[in-house]
Amino acid sequence: MIYLRCFQEETSIDRKESIVKDTGYTKFKAWLRENHVKVTDLAELLGLQVSTVSKKLNGYSDFTVEEIRTICLHYNISADNFFIAYKVS
């Protein structure tokens, strides 16, 4: 099954438990570090507060489809690599 993280449905209890297991967008955060992109740069691109982007990167909330689209177009990256989770059921 293929899905975007932003469409993931969980209860608040499930979300709290998954935060321990899932540190958010780990691969995307690594890409940001490797390419010297700061959270402030990403926040400015998306028109969001730095704290909001930080929460999204750390898995407390998810990027919207439009935010993902903006990021991918601006940095010329593929959503498949950073924002789509593949699960085998």
Chimera marker file (.cmm) of the C-alpha trace (Angstrom):
<marker_set name="trace">
<marker id="1" x="0.000" y="0.000" z="0.000" r="1" g="1" b="0" radius="0.5"/>
<marker id="2" x="1.316" y="3.460" z="-0.870" r="1" g="1" b="0" radius="0.5"/>
<marker id="3" x="0.179" y="6.546" z="0.988" r="1" g="1" b="0" radius="0.5"/>
<marker id="4" x="1.289" y="10.063" z="1.799" r="1" g="1" b="0" radius="0.5"/>
<marker id="5" x="2.108" y="10.562" z="5.447" r="1" g="1" b="0" radius="0.5"/>
<marker id="6" x="-0.240" y="13.530" z="5.559" r="1" g="1" b="0" radius="0.5"/>
<marker id="7" x="-3.201" y="11.197" z="4.904" r="1" g="1" b="0" radius="0.5"/>
<marker id="8" x="-2.294" y="8.842" z="7.706" r="1" g="1" b="0" radius="0.5"/>
<marker id="9" x="-5.155" y="8.439" z="10.171" r="1" g="1" b="0" radius="0.5"/>
<marker id="10" x="-4.292" y="7.752" z="13.783" r="1" g="1" b="0" radius="0.5"/>
<marker id="11" x="-5.810" y="8.326" z="17.163" r="1" g="1" b="0" radius="0.5"/>
<marker id="12" x="-3.984" y="10.647" z="19.538" r="1" g="1" b="0" radius="0.5"/>
<marker id="13" x="-2.844" y="7.616" z="21.545" r="1" g="1" b="0" radius="0.5"/>
<marker id="14" x="-1.492" y="5.933" z="18.393" r="1" g="1" b="0" radius="0.5"/>
<marker id="15" x="0.238" y="9.179" z="17.443" r="1" g="1" b="0" radius="0.5"/>
<marker id="16" x="1.965" y="9.508" z="20.823" r="1" g="1" b="0" radius="0.5"/>
<marker id="17" x="3.197" y="5.926" z="20.579" r="1" g="1" b="0" radius="0.5"/>
<marker id="18" x="4.356" y="6.341" z="16.984" r="1" g="1" b="0" radius="0.5"/>
<marker id="19" x="6.344" y="9.476" z="17.832" r="1" g="1" b="0" radius="0.5"/>
<marker id="20" x="8.612" y="7.318" z="19.947" r="1" g="1" b="0" radius="0.5"/>
<marker id="21" x="9.143" y="4.922" z="17.030" r="1" g="1" b="0" radius="0.5"/>
<marker id="22" x="9.066" y="7.481" z="14.193" r="1" g="1" b="0" radius="0.5"/>
<marker id="23" x="11.233" y="10.566" z="14.463" r="1" g="1" b="0" radius="0.5"/>
<marker id="24" x="9.398" y="12.295" z="11.664" r="1" g="1" b="0" radius="0.5"/>
<marker id="25" x="10.878" y="12.887" z="8.273" r="1" g="1" b="0" radius="0.5"/>
<marker id="26" x="14.294" y="11.426" z="9.082" r="1" g="1" b="0" radius="0.5"/>
<marker id="27" x="15.437" y="11.019" z="5.483" r="1" g="1" b="0" radius="0.5"/>
<marker id="28" x="14.291" y="14.530" z="4.529" r="1" g="1" b="0" radius="0.5"/>
<marker id="29" x="15.996" y="16.021" z="7.596" r="1" g="1" b="0" radius="0.5"/>
<marker id="30" x="19.231" y="14.286" z="6.589" r="1" g="1" b="0" radius="0.5"/>
<marker id="31" x="18.876" y="15.719" z="3.082" r="1" g="1" b="0" radius="0.5"/>
<marker id="32" x="18.360" y="19.206" z="4.552" r="1" g="1" b="0" radius="0.5"/>
<marker id="33" x="21.562" y="18.878" z="6.607" r="1" g="1" b="0" radius="0.5"/>
<marker id="34" x="23.581" y="17.532" z="3.667" r="1" g="1" b="0" radius="0.5"/>
<marker id="35" x="22.423" y="20.412" z="1.479" r="1" g="1" b="0" radius="0.5"/>
<marker id="36" x="22.849" y="23.091" z="4.154" r="1" g="1" b="0" radius="0.5"/>
<marker id="37" x="19.167" y="24.022" z="4.132" r="1" g="1" b="0" radius="0.5"/>
<marker id="38" x="18.094" y="25.534" z="7.436" r="1" g="1" b="0" radius="0.5"/>
<marker id="39" x="14.680" y="25.176" z="9.026" r="1" g="1" b="0" radius="0.5"/>
<marker id="40" x="14.363" y="28.957" z="8.724" r="1" g="1" b="0" radius="0.5"/>
<marker id="41" x="14.844" y="28.668" z="4.945" r="1" g="1" b="0" radius="0.5"/>
<marker id="42" x="12.159" y="26.017" z="4.720" r="1" g="1" b="0" radius="0.5"/>
<marker id="43" x="9.807" y="28.058" z="6.917" r="1" g="1" b="0" radius="0.5"/>
<marker id="44" x="10.282" y="31.111" z="4.716" r="1" g="1" b="0" radius="0.5"/>
<marker id="45" x="9.645" y="29.059" z="1.555" r="1" g="1" b="0" radius="0.5"/>
<marker id="46" x="6.404" y="27.665" z="2.988" r="1" g="1" b="0" radius="0.5"/>
<marker id="47" x="5.284" y="30.875" z="4.693" r="1" g="1" b="0" radius="0.5"/>
<marker id="48" x="5.167" y="29.165" z="8.084" r="1" g="1" b="0" radius="0.5"/>
<marker id="49" x="6.618" y="29.796" z="11.518" r="1" g="1" b="0" radius="0.5"/>
<marker id="50" x="9.925" y="28.054" z="12.244" r="1" g="1" b="0" radius="0.5"/>
<marker id="51" x="8.289" y="26.236" z="15.174" r="1" g="1" b="0" radius="0.5"/>
<marker id="52" x="5.560" y="24.878" z="12.877" r="1" g="1" b="0" radius="0.5"/>
<marker id="53" x="8.100" y="23.520" z="10.389" r="1" g="1" b="0" radius="0.5"/>
<marker id="54" x="10.107" y="22.018" z="13.240" r="1" g="1" b="0" radius="0.5"/>
<marker id="55" x="6.999" y="20.211" z="14.521" r="1" g="1" b="0" radius="0.5"/>
<marker id="56" x="6.324" y="18.871" z="11.040" r="1" g="1" b="0" radius="0.5"/>
<marker id="57" x="9.917" y="17.667" z="10.606" r="1" g="1" b="0" radius="0.5"/>
<marker id="58" x="9.804" y="15.911" z="13.970" r="1" g="1" b="0" radius="0.5"/>
<marker id="59" x="6.561" y="14.084" z="13.271" r="1" g="1" b="0" radius="0.5"/>
<marker id="60" x="4.169" y="16.015" z="15.504" r="1" g="1" b="0" radius="0.5"/>
<marker id="61" x="2.179" y="17.057" z="12.438" r="1" g="1" b="0" radius="0.5"/>
<marker id="62" x="2.475" y="16.388" z="8.733" r="1" g="1" b="0" radius="0.5"/>
<marker id="63" x="3.217" y="18.476" z="5.683" r="1" g="1" b="0" radius="0.5"/>
<marker id="64" x="0.233" y="19.187" z="3.459" r="1" g="1" b="0" radius="0.5"/>
<marker id="65" x="0.238" y="18.014" z="-0.134" r="1" g="1" b="0" radius="0.5"/>
<marker id="66" x="0.706" y="21.615" z="-1.261" r="1" g="1" b="0" radius="0.5"/>
<marker id="67" x="3.677" y="22.079" z="1.088" r="1" g="1" b="0" radius="0.5"/>
<marker id="68" x="5.253" y="18.888" z="-0.221" r="1" g="1" b="0" radius="0.5"/>
<marker id="69" x="4.679" y="20.065" z="-3.788" r="1" g="1" b="0" radius="0.5"/>
<marker id="70" x="6.282" y="23.447" z="-3.026" r="1" g="1" b="0" radius="0.5"/>
<marker id="71" x="9.309" y="21.821" z="-1.388" r="1" g="1" b="0" radius="0.5"/>
<marker id="72" x="9.823" y="19.336" z="-4.213" r="1" g="1" b="0" radius="0.5"/>
<marker id="73" x="9.532" y="21.951" z="-6.950" r="1" g="1" b="0" radius="0.5"/>
<marker id="74" x="11.788" y="24.453" z="-5.181" r="1" g="1" b="0" radius="0.5"/>
<marker id="75" x="14.560" y="21.986" z="-4.330" r="1" g="1" b="0" radius="0.5"/>
<marker id="76" x="14.063" y="19.782" z="-7.404" r="1" g="1" b="0" radius="0.5"/>
<marker id="77" x="13.574" y="16.610" z="-5.363" r="1" g="1" b="0" radius="0.5"/>
<marker id="78" x="11.108" y="13.750" z="-5.630" r="1" g="1" b="0" radius="0.5"/>
<marker id="79" x="8.300" y="13.254" z="-3.124" r="1" g="1" b="0" radius="0.5"/>
<marker id="80" x="8.828" y="9.503" z="-3.551" r="1" g="1" b="0" radius="0.5"/>
<marker id="81" x="12.202" y="9.759" z="-1.842" r="1" g="1" b="0" radius="0.5"/>
<marker id="82" x="11.162" y="11.751" z="1.215" r="1" g="1" b="0" radius="0.5"/>
<marker id="83" x="7.400" y="11.960" z="1.718" r="1" g="1" b="0" radius="0.5"/>
<marker id="84" x="5.775" y="8.726" z="0.570" r="1" g="1" b="0" radius="0.5"/>
<marker id="85" x="5.846" y="5.765" z="2.908" r="1" g="1" b="0" radius="0.5"/>
<marker id="86" x="5.579" y="2.291" z="1.461" r="1" g="1" b="0" radius="0.5"/>
<marker id="87" x="4.043" y="-0.290" z="3.745" r="1" g="1" b="0" radius="0.5"/>
<marker id="88" x="3.678" y="-3.958" z="3.034" r="1" g="1" b="0" radius="0.5"/>
<marker id="89" x="0.605" y="-5.463" z="4.587" r="1" g="1" b="0" radius="0.5"/>
<link id1="1" id2="2" r="1" g="1" b="0" radius="0.2"/>
<link id1="2" id2="3" r="1" g="1" b="0" radius="0.2"/>
<link id1="3" id2="4" r="1" g="1" b="0" radius="0.2"/>
<link id1="4" id2="5" r="1" g="1" b="0" radius="0.2"/>
<link id1="5" id2="6" r="1" g="1" b="0" radius="0.2"/>
<link id1="6" id2="7" r="1" g="1" b="0" radius="0.2"/>
<link id1="7" id2="8" r="1" g="1" b="0" radius="0.2"/>
<link id1="8" id2="9" r="1" g="1" b="0" radius="0.2"/>
<link id1="9" id2="10" r="1" g="1" b="0" radius="0.2"/>
<link id1="10" id2="11" r="1" g="1" b="0" radius="0.2"/>
<link id1="11" id2="12" r="1" g="1" b="0" radius="0.2"/>
<link id1="12" id2="13" r="1" g="1" b="0" radius="0.2"/>
<link id1="13" id2="14" r="1" g="1" b="0" radius="0.2"/>
<link id1="14" id2="15" r="1" g="1" b="0" radius="0.2"/>
<link id1="15" id2="16" r="1" g="1" b="0" radius="0.2"/>
<link id1="16" id2="17" r="1" g="1" b="0" radius="0.2"/>
<link id1="17" id2="18" r="1" g="1" b="0" radius="0.2"/>
<link id1="18" id2="19" r="1" g="1" b="0" radius="0.2"/>
<link id1="19" id2="20" r="1" g="1" b="0" radius="0.2"/>
<link id1="20" id2="21" r="1" g="1" b="0" radius="0.2"/>
<link id1="21" id2="22" r="1" g="1" b="0" radius="0.2"/>
<link id1="22" id2="23" r="1" g="1" b="0" radius="0.2"/>
<link id1="23" id2="24" r="1" g="1" b="0" radius="0.2"/>
<link id1="24" id2="25" r="1" g="1" b="0" radius="0.2"/>
<link id1="25" id2="26" r="1" g="1" b="0" radius="0.2"/>
<link id1="26" id2="27" r="1" g="1" b="0" radius="0.2"/>
<link id1="27" id2="28" r="1" g="1" b="0" radius="0.2"/>
<link id1="28" id2="29" r="1" g="1" b="0" radius="0.2"/>
<link id1="29" id2="30" r="1" g="1" b="0" radius="0.2"/>
<link id1="30" id2="31" r="1" g="1" b="0" radius="0.2"/>
<link id1="31" id2="32" r="1" g="1" b="0" radius="0.2"/>
<link id1="32" id2="33" r="1" g="1" b="0" radius="0.2"/>
<link id1="33" id2="34" r="1" g="1" b="0" radius="0.2"/>
<link id1="34" id2="35" r="1" g="1" b="0" radius="0.2"/>
<link id1="35" id2="36" r="1" g="1" b="0" radius="0.2"/>
<link id1="36" id2="37" r="1" g="1" b="0" radius="0.2"/>
<link id1="37" id2="38" r="1" g="1" b="0" radius="0.2"/>
<link id1="38" id2="39" r="1" g="1" b="0" radius="0.2"/>
<link id1="39" id2="40" r="1" g="1" b="0" radius="0.2"/>
<link id1="40" id2="41" r="1" g="1" b="0" radius="0.2"/>
<link id1="41" id2="42" r="1" g="1" b="0" radius="0.2"/>
<link id1="42" id2="43" r="1" g="1" b="0" radius="0.2"/>
<link id1="43" id2="44" r="1" g="1" b="0" radius="0.2"/>
<link id1="44" id2="45" r="1" g="1" b="0" radius="0.2"/>
<link id1="45" id2="46" r="1" g="1" b="0" radius="0.2"/>
<link id1="46" id2="47" r="1" g="1" b="0" radius="0.2"/>
<link id1="47" id2="48" r="1" g="1" b="0" radius="0.2"/>
<link id1="48" id2="49" r="1" g="1" b="0" radius="0.2"/>
<link id1="49" id2="50" r="1" g="1" b="0" radius="0.2"/>
<link id1="50" id2="51" r="1" g="1" b="0" radius="0.2"/>
<link id1="51" id2="52" r="1" g="1" b="0" radius="0.2"/>
<link id1="52" id2="53" r="1" g="1" b="0" radius="0.2"/>
<link id1="53" id2="54" r="1" g="1" b="0" radius="0.2"/>
<link id1="54" id2="55" r="1" g="1" b="0" radius="0.2"/>
<link id1="55" id2="56" r="1" g="1" b="0" radius="0.2"/>
<link id1="56" id2="57" r="1" g="1" b="0" radius="0.2"/>
<link id1="57" id2="58" r="1" g="1" b="0" radius="0.2"/>
<link id1="58" id2="59" r="1" g="1" b="0" radius="0.2"/>
<link id1="59" id2="60" r="1" g="1" b="0" radius="0.2"/>
<link id1="60" id2="61" r="1" g="1" b="0" radius="0.2"/>
<link id1="61" id2="62" r="1" g="1" b="0" radius="0.2"/>
<link id1="62" id2="63" r="1" g="1" b="0" radius="0.2"/>
<link id1="63" id2="64" r="1" g="1" b="0" radius="0.2"/>
<link id1="64" id2="65" r="1" g="1" b="0" radius="0.2"/>
<link id1="65" id2="66" r="1" g="1" b="0" radius="0.2"/>
<link id1="66" id2="67" r="1" g="1" b="0" radius="0.2"/>
<link id1="67" id2="68" r="1" g="1" b="0" radius="0.2"/>
<link id1="68" id2="69" r="1" g="1" b="0" radius="0.2"/>
<link id1="69" id2="70" r="1" g="1" b="0" radius="0.2"/>
<link id1="70" id2="71" r="1" g="1" b="0" radius="0.2"/>
<link id1="71" id2="72" r="1" g="1" b="0" radius="0.2"/>
<link id1="72" id2="73" r="1" g="1" b="0" radius="0.2"/>
<link id1="73" id2="74" r="1" g="1" b="0" radius="0.2"/>
<link id1="74" id2="75" r="1" g="1" b="0" radius="0.2"/>
<link id1="75" id2="76" r="1" g="1" b="0" radius="0.2"/>
<link id1="76" id2="77" r="1" g="1" b="0" radius="0.2"/>
<link id1="77" id2="78" r="1" g="1" b="0" radius="0.2"/>
<link id1="78" id2="79" r="1" g="1" b="0" radius="0.2"/>
<link id1="79" id2="80" r="1" g="1" b="0" radius="0.2"/>
<link id1="80" id2="81" r="1" g="1" b="0" radius="0.2"/>
<link id1="81" id2="82" r="1" g="1" b="0" radius="0.2"/>
<link id1="82" id2="83" r="1" g="1" b="0" radius="0.2"/>
<link id1="83" id2="84" r="1" g="1" b="0" radius="0.2"/>
<link id1="84" id2="85" r="1" g="1" b="0" radius="0.2"/>
<link id1="85" id2="86" r="1" g="1" b="0" radius="0.2"/>
<link id1="86" id2="87" r="1" g="1" b="0" radius="0.2"/>
<link id1="87" id2="88" r="1" g="1" b="0" radius="0.2"/>
<link id1="88" id2="89" r="1" g="1" b="0" radius="0.2"/>
</marker_set>
